[in-house]
């Protein structure tokens, strides 16, 4: 397959074309074992995780990049998150699948939401229509509309293996282009060559084999890869922030009725609980006024 659980950049000499290759196997296994989705839903989630990894290479920030698909189909939500250091996680929400085919899982209408959340700085969000229920096509549309960059993606997931190829033409740089003796026909030629890649090759050949198969007559450079892995960033502290947004009254009602607040992470299934003492710590003033605080 495209090399296991790694993201690798490649470039071409004398051109403004860049590319990325990604393959996921162990990462997918760890995502899947924490959920119980049908195989067609797993495949869609695998595609979105690959897409998130590919896009993360184009964003030079420390923080989170997330892709969210919302649709009117049986799979109403897909969410994939990746951090700059290669952490990945994802979830899906679905209605009754019944007789739905894989092609109809995302329905007829939907949108793809790209969110970038730097650890330091402002949050960015872009939204595009979900094109024919196809994640790759929708992302190509995003780059055309928002970035004005010609971009093509090939993404596939089946039998617990997912892989993707990303190819993009960067803008020319005027005088720099002349000095570099840039091949102006490179984008069209390289894109046509990439179109010959078969799904089985994308899924089962190593990255260097894929590049040789497609571009053996080109001067291509494959760079060291970034390891990818499943990791969930959930914590009791982060859930505490969510509880403060719910408010004291609702939190206290739950503790009064159930003795504790129980919360499970949707991504990894980790169980958390919050006792009366926890609520007192989150809402010290309100708890004291209602006689719930520590004495």
QUIZIBEL-V46777 format. One line per field, one symbol per residue. phi: phi as a letter, one per 40 degrees, with the letter a starting at -180 (. if undefined). burial: + if it has 24 or more other C-alpha atoms within 12 Angstrom, else -. Layout:
BEGIN
phi=???
burial=???
END
This chain:
BEGIN
phi=.dddfabbcabbcgabbbabbabbbcdcdcccccbaccdccdccccccccccccccccbcbbibbbbbbbaccdccababbbbccgcbaaabbacccfcccdcbccgbbaabbbbbbccbhccbabbbcccfgbccccccccccccbfbcabbbbaaafgbbaabbbaccccbfccccccfcccccdcccccccccccdccdcbccdcccccdcbccbcbbbcdcbcbacabccaccccccccccchcdcccdccccbgacbabcccbgccbbbcdcccdccbcccccccgcccb
burial=++++++++++++-+++++++++++++++++++-++-++-+++++++++++++++++++----+++++++++-++++++++++++++++++++++---------++++--++++++++--------+++++--+++++++++++-----++++++++++++++++++++++---------------++--++--+--+-+-++++++++-++--++----+++--+++++++++-----++--+----+--++--------+-+---++----++++-+++-++---+--------
END
